[in-house]
Amino acid sequence: MKVQTILTLLFILLSLHVGSQTETKPNIVLLLVDDSALMDFGSFGGEARTPNIDELAQQGMMFTNFHTSPVCSPSRAMLITGTDSHLAGVANLPEMLPSGYENEPGYGGVLNNRVQTIATRLKETGYNTYVTGKWHLGHDKNTLPSARGFDRSFILGASGADNYEAKGYLPMKATAQWYADGEKTDLPDDFYSSKDYIEQTIAFHESEQSKGAPFFAYIAFQAIHAPIQAPQNFVKPYLDVYKEGWDTLRQKRFEKAKEMGIIPETAAMNDMFPQFKKWEQLSQKEKDAYATDMAVTAGMLEAMDYYIGRYINYLKEKGVYENTVFVITSDNGPDGGNIKGNVMMRKWQEKNGYHTDANRAGEKGYFGALGPEFAFALASPFSFFKYYTGEGGVRTPLIISGKNIPNEQRTNSFCFITDIVPTILELVGMEPRSNKLYAPITGKSLLPHIQDLSIPVYDENEGVGLEVANSSAYYLGDYKIVKNNIPLGDNKWYMYNLKTDPGETKDISKIFPEKFNTLMSAYNEYAKSVGVIQMEEGYSAEGEVGRKSVLKVLKNNVIYIVGLPVFIIGLFWFWKKRRKINS
């Protein structure tokens, strides 16, 4: 009887243990790449070797019709709140915002108090919450991660920075500051961004007191934002890959997209912009420089993937990998800023210790950048790139993989960056809506579609609006209206059927005027509801960054700029006076 009682108790305890394991909330790992095109990962057809990301893609679901904003901060705000960027306070980048708009509702450039982050929500159910990498949503006591739901943090506060040392990458961003748990911090001597963001995340796990609790880890890489940098062992395999130029790369990705079913066989591709450089007209030296920067770009992606692999191995060693869901995406499309062609930028780079020596490509001090032509090629099979709401600027990769996610699935159903938060909330058993007294979560959970691909994420009558820096779009079913700002856009509205024409090659607004008017009315209603403000005439995002950079250079060199003419005038006056005395 005694033995039987003991066996019964053991059976009950075992049953309770199995039950508790079944009900364990999943860990969530959110990996954000910076400036990645849809087809950059190997699993999406890219040239870079990304075996760890590719394995996650194979073990989960790939989304080929996922959309973000065309620039980083608004995307990051929506990614971690599930709320439209205007409602979250980050309608535009502070670096791209003309003076006088900072106090307008929604345009402060930092997370406001109307929204809660996914970290804050997950803490309600006992999650440990960590963030490492680029934050760019504010860096004061109210907007740093430590005030927005994260237990531990090691973040870059700025829009970008060097990947090896604590310095900026633009004249207007000449310095960069990192923060650890809400306080300014220094970088280790052997710092490399992708390596240290992973190592810091692992350190947070190791120092955690509540080791049995589920965790949310948000890792926001600097890869592949300018300056493009990577250790040479990652760069060397790609030195010959891009030597045929941007036209060849663009065509290869276009054909690969058809082969993979990302776009239909009948899809067309837009021409390069006429103001872009022609590859065949470049000197061999120029071609080598561009191809080298592309090699560094691929190397930087591979380096990031390598360190992601280290993190995956760590989670496996700790026995928590099987209970983890991975979400991998990018904040916007490839960066087409004309950093390479700007003389003032090159002079500033040299003055601040940067170089473009191909023999040291990717290493400390190297300043790599794509340029608009290669960015446009990377965005293939779509048009435009970062800063613009053409598909090349806003369609990015999304992978969701791990516990309870079907294997080897791919979907082309439209979805949006605000959908990530409600998806995570539903995965962990929480209601996918914001708490009372806060701005509404505007996204939808992807989980019903993940579980049954026949269920669309958005019904045909459910549209999604988007606006950043005077570039706008509205999606409804297969249709999209879009307005791209200058200099590459013309601020006019067009309409496309993305199902048949994902490259946005044929405007159908005049063929289907009623449909166009329906989408325009829906966009205007969206813009009114979230508080979109039209920028001043002649405004461009790239232009504003350039203007502020020039002003910064002039301000920093005011003594030289003002003093040199005064010195010359004084020298002339002294010469005349001496001449008069001598005569």
C-alpha positions as CSV (number, residue, x, y, z in Angstrom):
1,M,0.0,0.0,0.0
2,K,2.8,2.3,0.9
3,V,4.6,1.6,-2.4
4,Q,1.4,2.1,-4.3
5,T,0.8,5.5,-2.6
6,I,4.3,6.6,-3.5
7,L,3.8,5.6,-7.1
8,T,0.5,7.4,-7.2
9,L,2.1,10.6,-5.9
10,L,5.0,10.3,-8.4
11,F,2.5,9.9,-11.2
12,I,0.6,13.1,-10.0
13,L,3.8,15.1,-9.8
14,L,4.9,13.9,-13.2
15,S,1.6,14.9,-14.7
16,L,1.8,18.3,-13.1
17,H,5.3,18.7,-14.5
18,V,4.3,17.7,-18.0
19,G,1.3,20.0,-17.8
20,S,3.4,23.0,-16.7
21,Q,5.9,22.4,-19.5
22,T,3.0,22.3,-22.0
23,E,1.6,25.6,-20.7
24,T,5.0,27.3,-20.6
25,K,4.9,30.6,-22.4
26,P,7.3,30.7,-25.4
27,N,10.5,32.8,-25.4
28,I,10.5,35.5,-28.0
29,V,13.6,36.6,-30.0
30,L,13.1,39.6,-32.2
31,L,16.0,40.1,-34.6
32,L,16.0,43.4,-36.6
33,V,18.4,44.0,-39.6
34,D,19.0,47.6,-40.7
35,D,18.4,48.5,-44.3
36,S,18.0,45.0,-45.7
37,A,16.3,44.5,-49.1
38,L,13.7,41.7,-49.4
39,M,16.1,39.4,-51.2
40,D,19.3,39.9,-49.2
41,F,19.1,36.7,-47.1
42,G,20.2,33.5,-48.8
43,S,16.8,31.9,-48.2
44,F,15.2,34.9,-50.1
45,G,17.6,34.5,-53.0
46,G,20.5,36.8,-51.9
47,E,24.2,36.4,-52.5
48,A,25.3,36.5,-48.9
49,R,25.7,33.2,-47.0
50,T,23.3,33.3,-44.1
51,P,22.9,29.6,-43.0
52,N,21.5,30.3,-39.6
53,I,18.8,32.7,-40.8
54,D,18.1,30.3,-43.7
55,E,17.7,27.4,-41.3
56,L,15.2,29.4,-39.2
57,A,13.3,30.2,-42.4
58,Q,13.2,26.5,-43.4
59,Q,11.9,25.6,-39.9
60,G,9.3,28.4,-40.0
61,M,7.4,30.7,-42.3
62,M,8.8,33.2,-44.8
63,F,6.7,36.3,-45.7
64,T,7.4,37.9,-49.1
65,N,4.8,40.6,-48.9
66,F,5.7,42.2,-45.6
67,H,5.9,46.0,-45.4
68,T,7.6,48.6,-43.2
69,S,8.0,52.3,-43.3
70,P,10.7,53.6,-45.7
71,V,13.0,54.8,-42.8
72,C,14.2,53.4,-39.5
73,S,12.7,55.2,-36.5
74,P,9.0,55.1,-37.6
75,S,9.5,51.4,-38.4
76,R,11.1,50.7,-35.0
77,A,8.3,52.6,-33.2
78,M,5.7,50.5,-35.0
79,L,7.7,47.3,-34.6
80,I,7.7,47.4,-30.8
81,T,4.3,49.1,-30.2
82,G,2.0,47.8,-32.9
83,T,0.8,51.4,-33.3
84,D,1.0,53.7,-36.3
85,S,4.2,55.8,-36.1
86,H,2.3,59.1,-36.0
87,L,0.3,58.0,-32.9
88,A,3.5,56.7,-31.4
89,G,5.3,60.1,-31.7
90,V,7.8,59.1,-34.4
91,A,6.2,60.2,-37.7
92,N,9.6,61.1,-39.1
93,L,13.2,60.9,-38.2
94,P,14.5,63.8,-36.2
95,E,17.4,64.0,-38.6
96,M,15.0,64.4,-41.5
97,L,12.6,66.8,-39.9
98,P,12.6,70.5,-40.8
99,S,12.9,72.9,-37.9
100,G,9.6,74.1,-36.5
101,Y,7.8,70.7,-36.6
102,E,9.3,69.2,-33.5
103,N,6.4,70.2,-31.2
104,E,3.7,69.1,-33.6
105,P,1.7,66.1,-32.3
106,G,3.3,62.9,-33.4
107,Y,6.5,64.6,-34.7
108,G,8.6,64.6,-31.6
109,G,10.9,61.9,-33.0
110,V,10.8,59.8,-29.8
111,L,8.4,57.4,-28.3
112,N,5.6,59.3,-26.6
113,N,3.6,58.2,-23.6
114,R,0.5,57.3,-25.6
115,V,2.0,53.9,-26.4
116,Q,3.4,50.9,-24.6
117,T,6.2,48.7,-25.9
118,I,5.8,45.0,-26.3
119,A,8.4,44.7,-23.5
120,T,6.1,46.5,-21.1
121,R,3.2,44.3,-22.1
122,L,5.2,41.0,-21.7
123,K,6.5,42.1,-18.3
124,E,2.8,41.9,-17.2
125,T,3.0,38.2,-17.5
126,G,6.4,37.7,-16.0
127,Y,8.8,37.9,-18.9
128,N,12.5,38.9,-18.6
129,T,13.1,41.6,-21.2
130,Y,16.3,42.5,-22.9
131,V,17.4,44.8,-25.7
132,T,20.7,45.3,-27.5
133,G,21.6,47.3,-30.6
134,K,20.3,50.4,-32.3
135,W,17.4,52.0,-30.4
136,H,16.9,55.4,-32.1
137,L,13.7,56.2,-30.3
138,G,15.0,58.7,-27.7
139,H,17.8,58.8,-25.2
140,D,16.6,60.6,-22.1
141,K,15.2,59.2,-18.9
142,N,11.7,58.9,-20.3
143,T,12.6,57.3,-23.7
144,L,15.5,55.0,-23.1
145,P,14.7,51.2,-23.0
146,S,15.0,51.1,-19.2
147,A,12.0,53.4,-19.1
148,R,10.1,51.5,-21.7
149,G,9.7,48.0,-20.3
150,F,13.2,46.5,-20.7
151,D,15.0,45.0,-17.7
152,R,18.4,45.1,-19.3
153,S,19.7,47.1,-22.2
154,F,22.9,47.9,-24.1
155,I,22.0,50.2,-27.0
156,L,23.1,52.8,-29.5
157,G,21.0,55.9,-29.1
158,A,21.7,57.4,-32.5
159,S,20.5,56.7,-36.1
160,G,23.8,54.9,-36.9
161,A,27.5,54.8,-35.9
162,D,30.8,53.1,-36.6
163,N,30.8,49.4,-36.0
164,Y,34.2,49.2,-34.3
165,E,34.4,52.4,-32.1
166,A,32.3,55.1,-30.5
167,K,32.1,57.6,-33.3
168,G,29.5,58.9,-35.7
169,Y,29.1,58.5,-39.4
170,L,27.7,61.9,-40.6
171,P,28.8,65.5,-40.0
172,M,25.5,66.0,-38.2
173,K,26.2,62.8,-36.3
174,A,29.9,63.2,-35.6
175,T,29.6,61.4,-32.2
176,A,27.7,58.4,-31.1
177,Q,26.6,57.4,-27.6
178,W,25.9,53.9,-26.2
179,Y,23.8,53.3,-23.1
180,A,23.8,50.4,-20.7
181,D,20.7,50.0,-18.4
182,G,19.9,53.7,-18.9
183,E,23.3,55.1,-18.3
184,K,26.0,56.2,-20.7
185,T,28.7,53.6,-21.2
186,D,32.0,53.0,-23.0
187,L,32.6,50.3,-25.6
188,P,35.0,47.4,-25.1
189,D,38.3,47.6,-26.9
190,D,37.5,44.7,-29.3
191,F,34.0,46.0,-30.1
192,Y,32.3,44.9,-33.3
193,S,28.6,45.7,-33.3
194,S,27.1,42.3,-34.4
195,K,29.4,40.4,-32.1
196,D,28.9,42.5,-29.0
197,Y,25.1,42.8,-29.3
198,I,24.9,39.0,-29.2
199,E,27.5,38.7,-26.4
200,Q,25.6,41.3,-24.3
201,T,22.4,39.5,-24.8
202,I,24.0,36.3,-23.6
203,A,25.5,38.1,-20.6
204,F,22.0,39.3,-19.7
205,H,20.8,35.7,-19.7
206,E,23.8,34.6,-17.6
207,S,23.2,37.3,-15.0
208,E,19.5,36.8,-14.8
209,Q,18.1,36.0,-11.3
210,S,14.8,34.7,-12.6
211,K,16.3,32.1,-14.9
212,G,13.1,30.0,-15.1
213,A,11.0,32.8,-16.5
214,P,10.3,33.2,-20.2
215,F,12.3,36.0,-21.9
216,F,11.9,38.5,-24.7
217,A,15.1,39.5,-26.4
218,Y,15.1,42.3,-29.0
219,I,18.4,42.5,-30.9
220,A,18.6,45.4,-33.4
221,F,21.7,45.1,-35.5
222,Q,23.6,47.9,-37.2
223,A,24.2,45.6,-40.1
224,I,23.9,46.6,-42.9
225,H,23.6,50.4,-42.2
226,A,26.4,52.7,-43.3
227,P,29.2,52.8,-42.6
228,I,29.3,49.2,-44.1
229,Q,32.0,47.4,-42.2
230,A,32.9,43.7,-41.5
231,P,36.0,41.7,-40.6
232,Q,37.9,40.8,-43.8
233,N,37.5,37.1,-43.4
234,F,33.8,37.6,-44.0
235,V,34.4,40.0,-46.9
236,K,37.0,38.1,-49.0
237,P,34.6,35.5,-50.4
238,Y,32.5,38.2,-52.1
239,L,35.3,40.4,-53.7
240,D,34.5,39.0,-57.2
241,V,30.7,38.6,-56.8
242,Y,29.6,42.1,-57.8
243,K,32.2,43.0,-60.4
244,E,29.6,42.8,-63.3
245,G,27.8,45.8,-61.8
246,W,24.4,46.9,-60.7
247,D,22.5,46.2,-64.0
248,T,23.6,42.5,-63.9
249,L,22.8,42.2,-60.2
250,R,19.4,43.8,-60.7
251,Q,18.5,41.4,-63.5
252,K,19.7,38.3,-61.6
253,R,17.5,39.2,-58.6
254,F,14.6,39.9,-60.8
255,E,14.9,36.5,-62.5
256,K,15.4,34.8,-59.1
257,A,12.3,36.4,-57.7
258,K,10.3,34.9,-60.6
259,E,11.9,31.5,-60.0
260,M,11.0,31.6,-56.3
261,G,7.5,32.7,-57.0
262,I,7.9,36.0,-55.2
263,I,6.6,37.8,-58.3
264,P,4.6,36.4,-61.2
265,E,6.3,35.2,-64.5
266,T,4.6,38.0,-66.3
267,A,5.9,40.8,-64.0
268,A,7.8,43.7,-65.5
269,M,10.8,45.6,-64.1
270,N,11.1,49.4,-64.0
271,D,14.1,51.1,-65.7
272,M,16.9,52.6,-63.7
273,F,16.5,56.3,-63.0
274,P,18.0,58.4,-65.8
275,Q,20.1,60.5,-63.4
276,F,21.9,57.3,-62.1
277,K,25.4,56.6,-63.2
278,K,25.9,54.1,-66.0
279,W,28.1,51.1,-65.0
280,E,29.8,50.9,-68.5
281,Q,30.8,54.6,-68.2
282,L,32.7,54.2,-65.0
283,S,36.5,53.9,-64.8
284,Q,37.9,50.5,-63.7
285,K,38.9,52.2,-60.4
286,E,35.4,53.3,-59.8
287,K,33.9,49.9,-60.6
288,D,36.3,48.2,-58.2
289,A,35.4,50.6,-55.4
290,Y,31.7,50.0,-55.9
291,A,32.1,46.2,-56.1
292,T,34.3,46.3,-53.0
293,D,31.6,48.0,-51.0
294,M,29.1,45.5,-52.1
295,A,31.5,42.7,-51.0
296,V,31.6,44.4,-47.6
297,T,27.8,44.5,-47.5
298,A,27.5,40.8,-48.1
299,G,30.3,40.2,-45.6
300,M,28.5,42.3,-43.0
301,L,25.3,40.2,-43.5
302,E,27.3,37.0,-43.2
303,A,29.1,38.2,-40.0
304,M,25.7,39.1,-38.5
305,D,24.4,35.6,-39.3
306,Y,27.5,34.0,-37.8
307,Y,26.9,35.7,-34.5
308,I,23.2,34.9,-34.6
309,G,24.4,31.3,-34.9
310,R,26.4,31.7,-31.7
311,Y,23.2,32.9,-29.9
312,I,21.2,30.0,-31.3
313,N,23.8,27.5,-30.1
314,Y,23.8,29.2,-26.6
315,L,20.0,28.8,-26.4
316,K,20.3,25.1,-27.4
317,E,23.0,24.5,-24.8
318,K,20.7,26.0,-22.1
319,G,17.8,23.9,-23.3
320,V,15.5,26.8,-24.2
321,Y,15.7,26.8,-28.0
322,E,12.8,24.5,-28.5
323,N,10.5,26.8,-26.6
324,T,11.6,29.9,-28.5
325,V,9.9,31.8,-31.3
326,F,12.2,33.8,-33.6
327,V,11.0,36.9,-35.6
328,I,13.5,38.3,-38.1
329,T,12.9,41.3,-40.3
330,S,14.3,44.7,-41.5
331,D,13.3,48.3,-40.8
332,N,13.3,49.4,-44.4
333,G,14.8,48.7,-47.8
334,P,18.4,49.3,-48.9
335,D,20.0,52.7,-48.3
336,G,20.4,54.7,-51.5
337,G,21.8,57.8,-50.0
338,N,24.5,59.4,-52.2
339,I,27.2,59.4,-49.5
340,K,29.8,58.1,-52.0
341,G,29.3,60.9,-54.5
342,N,29.4,63.8,-52.0
343,V,32.7,65.7,-51.9
344,M,32.0,67.3,-48.5
345,M,31.2,63.9,-47.0
346,R,34.5,62.4,-48.3
347,K,36.5,65.3,-46.8
348,W,34.6,64.9,-43.5
349,Q,35.3,61.2,-43.5
350,E,39.0,61.7,-44.1
351,K,39.2,64.3,-41.3
352,N,37.5,61.9,-38.9
353,G,39.7,58.9,-39.5
354,Y,37.7,57.0,-42.2
355,H,39.2,55.6,-45.3
356,T,38.2,53.6,-48.4
357,D,41.4,51.6,-48.9
358,A,40.4,48.4,-50.7
359,N,43.3,46.5,-49.1
360,R,41.7,47.1,-45.7
361,A,38.1,46.8,-46.9
362,G,35.6,46.3,-44.1
363,E,38.2,46.7,-41.3
364,K,38.3,49.4,-38.6
365,G,38.1,52.8,-40.1
366,Y,36.7,51.7,-43.5
367,F,33.7,53.6,-44.7
368,G,31.6,51.5,-47.0
369,A,28.3,52.8,-48.7
370,L,26.1,51.4,-51.4
371,G,25.2,54.5,-53.5
372,P,21.8,54.8,-55.2
373,E,22.6,52.5,-58.1
374,F,23.5,49.4,-56.2
375,A,20.7,50.1,-53.6
376,F,18.2,50.2,-56.5
377,A,19.7,46.9,-57.8
378,L,19.4,45.3,-54.3
379,A,15.8,46.4,-54.1
380,S,15.0,44.4,-57.3
381,P,12.5,43.2,-58.4
382,F,10.9,46.3,-57.0
383,S,11.3,50.1,-57.6
384,F,12.9,52.8,-55.4
385,F,14.7,52.1,-52.1
386,K,15.0,53.6,-48.6
387,Y,13.4,57.0,-48.1
388,Y,10.6,56.2,-50.6
389,T,7.3,54.3,-50.4
390,G,7.9,52.5,-53.6
391,E,8.0,48.7,-52.9
392,G,11.8,48.7,-52.9
393,G,11.8,51.0,-49.9
394,V,9.1,49.3,-47.8
395,R,9.0,45.6,-48.7
396,T,11.4,43.7,-46.5
397,P,11.9,40.0,-45.4
398,L,10.0,38.6,-42.5
399,I,10.7,35.2,-41.0
400,I,8.7,33.7,-38.0
401,S,10.1,30.4,-36.8
402,G,10.0,28.2,-33.7
403,K,7.5,26.8,-31.3
404,N,4.1,26.1,-32.8
405,I,5.1,27.7,-36.2
406,P,4.6,25.4,-39.2
407,N,7.8,24.3,-41.0
408,E,8.7,25.1,-44.6
409,Q,5.9,27.6,-45.3
410,R,5.9,30.7,-47.5
411,T,3.2,33.3,-47.9
412,N,2.7,36.2,-50.2
413,S,-0.2,37.6,-48.2
414,F,0.1,41.4,-47.5
415,C,1.1,42.3,-44.0
416,F,2.5,45.3,-42.1
417,I,5.1,46.0,-39.5
418,T,2.4,46.9,-36.9
419,D,1.3,43.3,-37.1
420,I,4.3,42.0,-35.2
421,V,3.2,43.1,-31.7
422,P,-0.3,41.6,-31.9
423,T,1.2,38.4,-33.2
424,I,3.6,38.1,-30.3
425,L,0.8,38.9,-27.8
426,E,-1.4,36.2,-29.2
427,L,1.5,33.7,-29.3
428,V,2.0,34.2,-25.5
429,G,-1.7,34.1,-24.8
430,M,-2.4,37.8,-24.3
431,E,-5.1,39.8,-26.0
432,P,-3.7,41.5,-29.1
433,R,-4.9,45.0,-28.1
434,S,-3.3,47.9,-26.2
435,N,-4.1,48.6,-22.6
436,K,-6.8,51.1,-21.8
437,L,-5.9,54.8,-21.9
438,Y,-3.2,54.2,-24.6
439,A,-3.3,54.7,-28.3
440,P,-4.8,51.7,-30.1
441,I,-2.7,48.9,-31.6
442,T,-3.4,49.4,-35.3
443,G,-1.9,46.1,-36.6
444,K,-3.4,42.6,-36.8
445,S,-2.2,39.3,-35.5
446,L,-0.6,37.1,-38.2
447,L,-1.3,33.9,-36.2
448,P,-4.6,33.0,-37.9
449,H,-2.9,33.2,-41.3
450,I,0.2,31.3,-40.0
451,Q,-2.1,28.5,-38.8
452,D,-4.2,28.5,-42.0
453,L,-2.8,30.1,-45.2
454,S,-6.3,30.3,-46.7
455,I,-7.2,33.0,-44.1
456,P,-5.8,36.4,-45.4
457,V,-4.2,38.7,-42.9
458,Y,-6.2,41.6,-44.2
459,D,-9.6,41.3,-45.8
460,E,-10.3,43.0,-49.1
461,N,-12.1,45.9,-47.4
462,E,-9.3,46.4,-44.8
463,G,-6.7,48.9,-45.9
464,V,-3.4,50.1,-44.5
465,G,-2.0,53.6,-44.7
466,L,1.6,54.8,-44.6
467,E,3.3,58.2,-44.6
468,V,6.8,59.3,-43.8
469,A,8.6,62.4,-45.0
470,N,6.0,63.3,-47.6
471,S,6.1,59.9,-49.2
472,S,2.8,58.0,-48.8
473,A,1.0,54.9,-49.7
474,Y,-2.3,53.1,-49.1
475,Y,-2.8,49.4,-49.6
476,L,-6.2,47.8,-50.2
477,G,-6.5,44.2,-51.5
478,D,-4.2,43.8,-54.5
479,Y,-4.1,47.6,-55.1
480,K,-1.8,50.3,-53.9
481,I,-1.7,54.0,-54.4
482,V,1.6,55.7,-53.8
483,K,3.2,59.1,-53.8
484,N,7.0,59.4,-53.7
485,N,8.7,62.6,-52.7
486,I,11.5,64.3,-54.5
487,P,14.2,64.0,-55.7
488,L,13.5,60.7,-57.3
489,G,9.7,61.0,-57.0
490,D,7.4,63.7,-58.3
491,N,4.9,64.1,-55.5
492,K,2.1,62.7,-57.7
493,W,-0.2,59.9,-56.9
494,Y,-0.2,56.7,-58.9
495,M,-2.1,53.4,-58.6
496,Y,-0.8,49.8,-59.2
497,N,-2.1,46.3,-59.0
498,L,0.7,44.7,-57.0
499,K,-0.5,41.2,-57.7
500,T,0.2,41.5,-61.4
501,D,2.6,44.5,-61.3
502,P,4.8,44.4,-58.1
503,G,7.5,46.4,-59.8
504,E,5.0,49.4,-60.1
505,T,5.6,49.8,-63.8
506,K,2.1,50.6,-65.1
507,D,0.0,53.3,-63.5
508,I,-3.7,52.3,-63.7
509,S,-5.2,55.3,-61.9
510,K,-6.9,56.6,-65.0
511,I,-8.0,53.2,-66.2
512,F,-9.8,52.5,-62.9
513,P,-10.7,56.0,-61.7
514,E,-13.4,54.8,-59.2
515,K,-11.0,52.5,-57.6
516,F,-8.4,55.2,-57.4
517,N,-10.8,57.6,-55.8
518,T,-11.8,55.0,-53.3
519,L,-8.2,54.5,-52.2
520,M,-7.5,58.2,-52.2
521,S,-10.5,58.8,-49.9
522,A,-9.3,56.0,-47.6
523,Y,-5.8,57.4,-47.5
524,N,-7.1,60.9,-46.7
525,E,-9.2,59.5,-43.9
526,Y,-6.2,57.6,-42.6
527,A,-4.0,60.7,-42.7
528,K,-6.6,62.7,-40.8
529,S,-7.1,60.0,-38.2
530,V,-3.3,59.8,-37.3
531,G,-2.4,63.4,-37.8
532,V,-0.2,63.5,-40.9
533,I,1.3,66.9,-41.5
534,Q,2.5,67.9,-45.0
535,M,6.1,69.0,-45.1
536,E,7.0,72.4,-46.7
537,E,7.3,72.8,-50.4
538,G,10.6,71.6,-51.8
539,Y,11.3,69.3,-48.8
540,S,13.1,66.1,-49.3
541,A,14.3,63.6,-46.7
542,E,17.8,63.2,-48.2
543,G,18.0,66.9,-48.8
544,E,17.2,67.7,-45.2
545,V,19.9,65.3,-43.9
546,G,22.4,66.9,-46.4
547,R,21.4,70.4,-45.4
548,K,21.9,69.7,-41.7
549,S,25.2,68.0,-42.3
550,V,26.5,71.0,-44.3
551,L,25.4,73.4,-41.6
552,K,27.1,71.2,-39.0
553,V,30.4,71.3,-41.0
554,L,30.1,75.1,-41.4
555,K,29.4,75.5,-37.7
556,N,32.3,73.3,-36.7
557,N,34.6,75.2,-39.0
558,V,33.3,78.7,-38.4
559,I,36.7,80.0,-37.1
560,Y,38.4,78.8,-40.3
561,I,35.6,80.0,-42.6
562,V,35.3,83.4,-41.0
563,G,38.9,83.8,-40.0
564,L,40.5,83.0,-43.4
565,P,38.9,86.0,-45.2
566,V,39.7,88.3,-42.3
567,F,43.3,87.1,-42.3
568,I,43.6,87.7,-46.1
569,I,42.1,91.2,-45.7
570,G,44.4,92.0,-42.8
571,L,47.4,90.7,-44.8
572,F,46.4,92.9,-47.7
573,W,46.0,95.9,-45.4
574,F,49.4,95.3,-43.8
575,W,51.0,94.9,-47.2
576,K,49.5,98.2,-48.4
577,K,50.6,100.0,-45.2
578,R,54.2,98.6,-45.5
579,R,54.3,99.7,-49.1
580,K,53.2,103.2,-48.2
581,I,55.8,103.5,-45.4
582,N,58.5,102.2,-47.8
583,S,57.6,104.7,-50.4
